[in-house]
Amino acid sequence: MDDALKSLQFALDKYPERVELAPVEQLLVDSARQNEKRNAYIKLAVPDEMVKSVRGKLKDRDVVLLVRIPNEVLDRADSRIVLPGEVG
């Protein structure tokens, strides 16, 4: 996970215009909660180019991440009060 995080930080810092973001709810086709017979899952409708970049040759693959931002972090983004640990 450290490599994925470093790659994401680098891409957002140096090439933000090339990073693609899409809210999962806009791509969601199907989902199911976990039960005793199967794992939970979500099914997404994505462009064919993304499927090729994930399933193609290893050297040609892009990094595709599912990023979750907790609601309390989103609340902090809109706050004008700076908490200890948020400075810097």
C-alpha positions, -999 to 999 in steps of 0.1 A, spaced: 0 0 0 29 24 6 39 22 -31 3 30 -41 2 59 -17 35 73 -29 24 69 -65 -8 88 -57 9 116 -39 35 120 -67 8 120 -94 -13 146 -75 17 168 -69 34 166 -103 7 157 -128 -27 166 -113 -43 171 -147 -36 135 -156 -52 119 -125 -88 108 -132 -113 109 -104 -149 97 -104 -173 92 -75 -181 55 -71 -218 62 -69 -217 76 -105 -202 43 -117 -222 19 -95 -241 -8 -113 -247 -33 -86 -237 -39 -50 -243 -64 -22 -235 -66 15 -215 -95 29 -233 -126 41 -223 -161 51 -221 -173 15 -201 -145 -2 -181 -114 3 -196 -79 -1 -190 -65 -36 -196 -35 -58 -199 -37 -96 -188 -6 -115 -194 5 -151 -161 19 -164 -147 29 -198 -131 0 -218 -97 18 -217 -97 14 -179 -105 -23 -181 -76 -28 -206 -52 -8 -183 -60 -31 -154 -62 -64 -172 -34 -59 -198 2 -68 -197 18 -61 -164 43 -35 -178 14 -16 -195 -10 -15 -165 -21 17 -148 -26 20 -111 -63 21 -103 -72 28 -67 -104 29 -47 -99 58 -23 -122 64 7 -124 98 24 -142 95 57 -170 120 63 -153 135 93 -123 143 71 -147 160 46 -162 180 75 -127 191 85 -119 203 50 -147 229 53 -138 240 88 -120 273 94 -106 260 127 -72 245 125 -67 215 149 -33 204 162 -17 180 136 -33 199 107 -6 226 106 21 223 80 
